[in-house]
């Protein structure tokens, strides 16, 4: 009897640090009823990161909700660095401050990925359910650049979550993202269209 091939080691770990988020995007899969008391603490995340690295994981994607809602986010980033993992913060950037960015850079954060709901500010705020969200995302870029001076860190990547509302604006979104002081913009579709049956 033939033995099955060994399962390759995972390369990445998605760490959903919290379900809390200031935005209210309609396509989000986070639960509406949130219980902060059941979030995994930083010490447990540190153990998870060490165990993941021992399995062969190379990178951790710090997500949520909004991971910047966690006051211990710099501790979590440092734990990922101590475990030898490449860290990627997936954020709305709405809750980030220059002080938070500086602390994350000092803790060893490798990459920042900012989610953008639409290239049109009014539409983006409408999709996010947060008036002024788009403006706060743009405002963080110069602060992010200053934080990069503290430690060598790549520019943030803009990730546009394309909803059915913003699909017609995909090319405009790509052009807009290319003007931001960020590394290669990435557009991803939140909703995938089903393939027609043959």
Secondary structure, DSSP 8 states (H G I E B T S, - for coil): -----------EEEEE--S--S---TT--S-SS--GGGS--HHHHHHHHHHHHHHT--EEEEESS-GGG-TTHHHHHHHHHHTT-EEEEEE-STT--HHHHHHHHHHT--EEEEEES-SSHHHHHHHHT-TTHHHHHHHHHHHHHHHHTTS-----EEEEEE-TTTGGGHHHHHHHHHHSSSEEEEEEESS-------
